Amino acid sequence: MTAPPKDRYNAVWLIFFTLGLGTLLPWNFFMTATMYFTSRLGEPANSRMVLDVGDGNNSLINELNSTEARALAPQRTQLQNKFNNVMTLCAMLPLLIFTCLNSILHSRIPQKIRIAGSLAAIFVVFLLTAVFVKIEFSPGTFFTVTMVKIVFINSFGALLQGSLFGLAALFPASYTAPIMSGQGLAGTFAAFAMICAIASGSELEDSAFGYFITACVVILLALLSYLVLPKLEFYRYYTSENLNNKASNGTDMEMKKDLLKGELATEAGGKAEQGKPSIINILKKIWVLALSVCLVFAVTIGIFPAVTADVKSTIAGGSSWGGYFIPVSCFLMFNMFDWAGRSITTKFMWPGKDSKLLPIMVVARFIFWPLFMLCNVMPRHYMPTLLAHDAWYICIMIVFALSNGYLASLCMCFGPKKVDGYEAETAGAIMAFFLSLGLALGAGFSFPLRILV
């Protein structure tokens, strides 16, 4: 067997990182601009608002700590009140459905069309979103158009994410980590942009326009990076090696020719039969890791940000820290340490893919639910406040975010390595589906958890 070539200048690794960044940056920027969207849904007199945290604007500082994406309208309309709930529904359902479809149908649609086509479609949606910033709509029309865009973004985002993890599964385990790390950086970048917007005092429309144009640039960069991949020797080696692995499951040259046309051979009860990789057989091999990544994100989304964004600072007093507490301690801290956790797996992977300790560590994260609920969440109804000081909240957030990034990245790296080479791409797509399932379950858990506080 020929020795694999080196990844010169870590080019493939960096491209995977860029593709990971392009996967989640659009959606993170979309959520960051929630204040802009809700302001456009208000009364015309309130549709042009300014971000400011000056000393004399305490009411605005308090608003920045609210759960409802911190929209700044004095009297919220019906559309504003239901925006976040409908947005979550329009985001999670397409994400789950299209990730499932990608897991089942990915072999029927060429990889290049799924990845490049999804990036191009998301680019067009964000370009239109940037243009719409400068166009007046009635609140009802703007609400409908926004929800349609959310559906499109998450549908193509699901295809892109599932396809990327399937592609990374063809490479050594360490090449799933840059995708996870890039996704972590996307959240950090968006959170930092939100803080800069608060500090700048810029108009919401100007901030939103900058968000969407920045997202367009990153998506275009990701698309161009993907088109460079086939020219790299390291990439060609592992993709062609996988094709040869598919062919090697046959028993004669005629079968190999058929397999190279896309038909796979599988072993069942000692008998070789033609067909595609069996999803059931793959699930039998990776179900522990698939369930683990599902639980990681179910625990995370169940409490963040539905509960964590309602925590109030107990040391701010009348200072501007009250306005920055949630943007910094919740969103920026989470995304920074989540990114750090994902990045650690590029150098260090413990425990191993067959270790029983990994699922135990995943289940142990349920402890974060009561810990955050015992912080200074306001308003509260049933549970006492035992961890009121800001330091408790920040320390819990750091461990919470690190464990989310690290354990999720481990599961996504190890899953495709539990199966045979010709099953790896399908395994990667299945892992992406369970990741999306965890997000959807977490969104469902968030409602009762917030009520129980």
C-alpha positions in Angstrom: 0.0 0.0 0.0 1.3 3.4 -1.0 2.2 5.7 1.9 -0.2 8.6 2.2 1.1 12.0 1.1 1.6 14.8 3.5 -1.0 17.5 3.9 1.3 20.3 2.6 0.9 23.5 4.6 -2.1 21.9 6.3 -4.1 23.0 3.3 -6.9 20.4 3.6 -7.1 20.9 7.4 -7.4 24.7 6.9 -10.1 24.3 4.2 -12.1 22.0 6.4 -11.8 24.6 9.2 -13.1 27.3 6.7 -15.9 25.0 5.6 -16.9 24.5 9.3 -16.8 28.2 9.8 -19.0 28.7 6.8 -21.5 26.1 8.0 -22.6 27.9 11.2 -21.5 31.5 10.8 -24.5 32.5 8.7 -27.0 31.2 11.2 -25.1 32.7 14.1 -25.1 36.1 12.4 -28.8 35.6 11.7 -29.5 35.1 15.4 -27.2 37.9 16.4 -29.3 40.3 14.4 -32.6 39.3 16.2 -32.8 42.8 17.6 -32.9 44.2 14.0 -35.6 41.7 12.9 -37.9 42.4 15.9 -37.4 46.1 15.5 -38.7 45.8 11.9 -41.8 44.1 13.2 -42.7 46.9 15.6 -44.7 50.1 15.1 -43.1 52.4 12.4 -42.1 54.9 15.0 -40.1 52.3 16.8 -38.5 50.6 13.8 -35.3 52.6 13.9 -33.4 52.1 17.1 -29.8 52.7 18.3 -27.6 50.5 20.4 -26.1 52.4 23.3 -24.9 51.6 26.8 -24.3 55.1 28.1 -24.6 55.9 31.8 -28.0 57.5 31.4 -29.7 54.7 29.6 -30.4 52.1 32.4 -33.7 51.0 30.8 -31.8 49.9 27.7 -29.2 48.1 29.8 -32.0 46.1 31.5 -33.5 45.3 28.1 -30.2 43.9 26.9 -30.6 41.2 29.6 -34.0 40.0 28.4 -34.6 36.5 26.9 -36.5 37.6 23.9 -33.3 38.3 21.9 -33.2 41.6 23.7 -35.5 43.4 21.2 -35.7 47.1 22.2 -39.4 48.0 21.5 -41.3 49.8 24.3 -44.5 47.9 23.6 -44.1 44.6 21.8 -46.5 43.7 19.0 -47.9 40.2 18.5 -45.4 39.5 15.7 -42.6 40.6 18.0 -43.8 38.4 20.8 -44.0 35.2 18.7 -40.9 35.9 16.6 -38.4 33.8 18.6 -40.8 30.8 19.0 -41.6 30.7 15.3 -38.0 31.3 14.4 -36.9 28.3 16.5 -39.6 26.1 14.9 -38.7 27.3 11.4 -35.0 26.6 12.1 -35.1 23.2 13.9 -37.7 21.3 11.8 -35.9 21.9 8.4 -32.6 21.2 10.1 -33.8 17.8 11.4 -35.7 16.8 8.3 -33.0 17.7 5.8 -30.2 16.1 7.9 -32.3 12.9 7.9 -32.8 13.1 4.2 -29.1 13.7 3.7 -28.3 10.6 5.8 -30.6 8.4 3.6 -30.2 10.0 0.1 -26.6 11.3 0.1 -25.3 8.5 -2.1 -27.8 9.5 -4.9 -26.7 13.2 -5.1 -23.1 13.9 -5.9 -21.1 15.4 -3.0 -20.0 18.4 -5.1 -23.6 19.4 -5.8 -24.6 19.0 -2.1 -21.7 21.0 -0.7 -21.1 23.7 -3.4 -24.8 24.0 -4.2 -25.7 24.5 -0.5 -23.1 27.1 -0.1 -24.2 29.0 -3.2 -27.9 28.9 -2.0 -27.0 30.2 1.4 -24.9 33.0 -0.2 -27.9 34.0 -2.3 -30.2 34.1 0.7 -27.8 36.3 2.7 -27.2 38.6 -0.2 -31.0 39.1 -0.5 -31.2 39.6 3.3 -28.6 42.4 3.1 -30.5 44.0 0.2 -33.8 43.8 2.2 -32.2 45.8 5.0 -32.6 48.9 2.7 -36.2 48.0 1.5 -39.3 48.9 3.4 -41.8 46.1 4.1 -45.0 45.9 6.2 -44.5 44.0 9.5 -46.6 41.1 8.3 -44.7 40.8 4.9 -41.3 41.1 6.6 -42.2 38.4 9.2 -43.2 36.0 6.4 -40.2 36.7 4.3 -37.9 36.3 7.3 -39.3 33.0 8.2 -39.0 31.7 4.6 -35.3 32.7 4.7 -34.8 30.9 8.0 -36.3 27.7 6.5 -34.1 27.9 3.4 -30.9 28.7 5.5 -31.4 25.8 7.8 -32.5 23.4 5.0 -29.4 24.0 3.0 -27.3 24.3 6.2 -28.4 20.8 7.1 -27.4 19.4 3.7 -24.0 21.2 4.0 -23.3 20.1 7.5 -24.2 16.4 6.9 -22.2 16.3 3.7 -19.1 17.9 5.3 -19.1 15.4 8.1 -19.6 12.6 5.6 -16.6 14.0 3.6 -14.4 14.3 6.7 -15.2 10.7 7.6 -13.1 9.6 4.6 -10.0 11.2 6.2 -8.1 10.4 9.4 -10.1 11.1 12.6 -8.3 14.3 13.3 -9.8 15.9 10.1 -13.3 16.0 11.7 -12.0 18.3 14.4 -11.3 21.3 12.2 -14.9 21.3 11.1 -16.1 21.3 14.7 -13.5 23.9 15.6 -14.6 26.1 12.7 -18.2 25.9 13.8 -17.1 26.9 17.3 -15.3 30.0 16.0 -18.5 31.0 14.1 -20.3 31.4 17.4 -17.4 33.3 19.0 -17.1 35.7 16.0 -20.9 36.4 16.1 -20.9 37.0 19.9 -17.9 39.4 19.6 -19.7 41.3 16.8 -22.8 41.7 19.0 -20.7 43.2 21.8 -19.0 45.6 19.4 -22.4 46.7 18.1 -23.6 47.4 21.6 -20.4 49.4 22.4 -20.5 51.4 19.1 -24.0 52.9 19.5 -24.6 52.2 15.8 -28.1 51.9 14.3 -29.5 48.4 14.2 -30.0 48.6 10.4 -26.3 49.5 9.9 -25.2 46.7 12.2 -27.4 44.2 10.5 -26.2 45.2 7.0 -22.6 44.7 8.2 -23.5 41.3 9.6 -25.1 40.0 6.5 -22.4 41.3 4.1 -19.7 39.7 6.4 -21.6 36.4 6.3 -21.7 36.7 2.4 -17.9 37.2 2.3 -17.2 34.2 4.6 -19.6 31.9 2.6 -18.0 32.9 -0.7 -14.6 32.2 0.8 -15.8 28.7 2.0 -17.2 28.0 -1.5 -13.9 29.0 -3.2 -11.9 26.9 -0.7 -14.1 23.8 -1.4 -13.5 24.2 -5.2 -9.7 24.1 -4.5 -9.9 20.8 -2.6 -9.8 18.4 -5.6 -6.5 19.9 -6.7 -4.8 18.8 -3.5 -2.9 15.5 -3.6 -3.7 14.7 0.0 -7.4 15.1 -0.7 -7.3 13.0 -3.9 -5.4 10.3 -2.1 -8.0 9.7 0.7 -11.1 10.1 -1.6 -9.7 7.7 -4.2 -8.6 5.3 -1.4 -12.2 5.2 -0.1 -13.4 4.4 -3.6 -10.9 1.6 -3.8 -12.1 0.3 -0.4 -15.6 0.1 -1.9 -14.3 -1.8 -4.8 -12.2 -4.2 -2.6 -15.4 -5.6 -1.1 -16.1 -7.4 -4.3 -14.7 -10.8 -5.2 -13.8 -10.4 -8.9 -12.8 -7.8 -11.4 -16.3 -7.5 -12.9 -17.7 -6.7 -9.5 -15.0 -4.1 -8.9 -16.0 -2.3 -12.1 -19.6 -2.2 -10.9 -18.6 -0.9 -7.5 -16.5 1.9 -9.0 -19.7 3.0 -10.7 -21.2 3.5 -7.2 -22.7 0.1 -6.2 -21.3 -1.3 -3.0 -20.9 -4.8 -1.8 -21.8 -5.7 1.8 -21.2 -8.9 3.8 -24.2 -10.5 5.5 -23.9 -13.8 7.2 -20.7 -14.6 5.4 -22.3 -14.0 2.0 -21.3 -11.1 -0.2 -24.2 -9.2 -1.7 -24.4 -6.1 -3.9 -26.0 -3.0 -2.4 -25.3 0.3 -0.5 -24.0 0.5 3.0 -26.7 -0.6 5.4 -27.9 2.2 7.7 -29.1 -0.4 10.2 -25.7 -2.2 10.3 -23.9 1.1 10.7 -26.2 2.1 13.5 -25.4 -1.1 15.3 -21.7 -0.1 15.3 -22.0 3.6 16.2 -25.3 3.9 18.2 -23.4 4.7 21.5 -21.5 7.6 19.9 -24.6 8.7 17.9 -26.7 8.8 21.1 -23.9 10.5 23.0 -23.6 13.4 20.5 -27.4 13.7 20.6 -27.4 14.0 24.4 -24.5 16.5 24.4 -26.5 19.0 22.3 -29.9 18.1 24.0 -28.4 19.1 27.4 -26.8 22.2 25.9 -29.7 23.6 24.0 -32.1 22.6 26.8 -30.6 25.2 29.1 -28.7 27.6 26.7 -29.8 30.2 26.1 -33.4 29.8 27.3 -32.4 29.8 31.0 -28.8 31.1 30.9 -29.7 34.3 29.1 -32.2 35.2 32.0 -29.5 35.3 34.7 -29.0 38.8 36.2 -25.8 40.2 37.5 -25.7 40.7 41.3 -22.6 42.9 41.4 -23.3 45.3 38.5 -25.3 47.8 40.5 -25.8 50.9 38.3 -22.7 50.3 36.2 -22.6 49.4 32.5 -21.6 45.8 33.4 -25.3 45.1 33.7 -25.6 45.7 30.0 -22.6 43.7 29.1 -23.2 40.8 31.6 -25.2 38.5 29.3 -23.4 39.3 26.0 -20.0 38.7 27.7 -20.7 36.0 30.4 -23.3 34.0 28.5 -22.8 34.3 24.7 -19.1 35.3 24.4 -17.9 33.0 27.2 -19.9 30.0 25.9 -18.7 30.4 22.3 -15.1 31.0 23.3 -14.8 28.0 25.5 -16.9 25.8 23.2 -14.4 26.6 20.5 -11.5 25.9 22.8 -13.1 22.5 23.7 -13.5 21.6 20.0 -10.0 22.8 19.2 -8.4 20.6 21.9 -9.4 17.5 20.0 -7.1 18.5 17.1 -4.2 17.6 19.4 -5.6 15.4 22.2 -8.3 12.7 22.1 -9.3 11.1 25.4 -11.0 8.8 26.2 -10.8 6.5 23.2 -13.6 5.6 20.8 -14.3 2.3 22.6 -14.1 3.6 26.1 -17.2 3.3 28.4 -16.0 6.5 30.1 -17.1 8.7 27.2 -20.9 8.1 27.4 -20.6 8.4 31.2 -19.1 11.8 30.8 -21.8 12.8 28.4 -24.6 11.7 30.8 -22.9 13.6 33.6 -23.5 16.9 31.8 -27.2 16.7 33.0 -25.9 18.2 36.2 -25.6 21.6 34.4 -29.4 21.8 34.3 -30.0 22.3 38.0 -26.7 24.2 38.4 -27.8 27.0 36.0 -31.4 26.9 37.4 -30.0 27.7 40.9 -28.2 30.8 39.6 -29.8 34.2 39.7 -32.3 33.6 37.0 -35.0 36.2 36.8 -38.0 36.0 36.9 -38.2 32.7 38.8 -41.1 30.8 40.3 -40.2 27.5 42.1 -36.5 27.0 42.7 -34.4 28.8 45.2 -31.4 31.0 44.3 -28.3 29.3 45.8 -25.6 30.4 43.3 -26.4 34.1 43.1 -22.9 35.6 42.6 -21.7 36.3 39.1 -18.6 34.2 39.7 -20.6 31.0 40.2 -22.4 31.6 36.9 -19.2 32.3 35.0 -17.3 29.3 36.4 -20.3 27.0 35.5 -20.5 28.5 32.0 -16.8 27.8 31.4 -17.0 24.1 32.3 -20.3 23.8 30.5 -19.0 25.2 27.3 -15.6 23.3 27.4 -17.4 20.0 27.9 -19.9 20.7 25.1 -17.2 21.4 22.5 -14.8 18.7 23.6 -17.3 15.8 24.0 -19.3 16.7 20.9 -16.1 16.9 18.8 -14.8 13.5 20.2 -18.1 11.8 19.3 -18.1 13.3 15.8 -14.5 12.3 15.2 -14.8 8.7 16.5 -18.2 7.8 15.0 -17.0 7.2 11.4 -13.9 5.3 12.7 -16.1 2.6 14.2 -17.2 1.3 10.7 -15.5 0.0 7.6 -14.0 2.4 5.1 -16.8 2.1 2.6 -19.3 2.9 5.3 -17.5 5.9 6.7 -19.3 8.6 4.7 -22.7 7.2 5.6 -21.7 7.0 9.2 -20.6 10.7 9.1 -24.0 11.7 7.7 -25.8 9.6 10.4 -23.8 11.3 13.1 -24.8 14.7 11.7 -28.4 13.6 11.9 -28.1 12.7 15.6 -26.4 16.0 16.2 -29.4 17.8 14.7 -31.8 15.5 16.6 -30.1 16.7 19.8 -30.6 20.3 18.9 -34.3 19.7 18.2 -34.7 17.8 21.5 -32.9 20.5 23.4 -35.2 23.1 22.0 -38.2 21.1 23.2 -36.7 20.6 26.7 -36.0 24.4 27.0 -39.7 25.3 27.5 -40.4 23.1 30.6 -36.9 23.9 32.1 -37.6 27.6 31.9 -41.0 27.2 33.6 -39.5 25.1 36.4 -37.0 27.8 37.5 
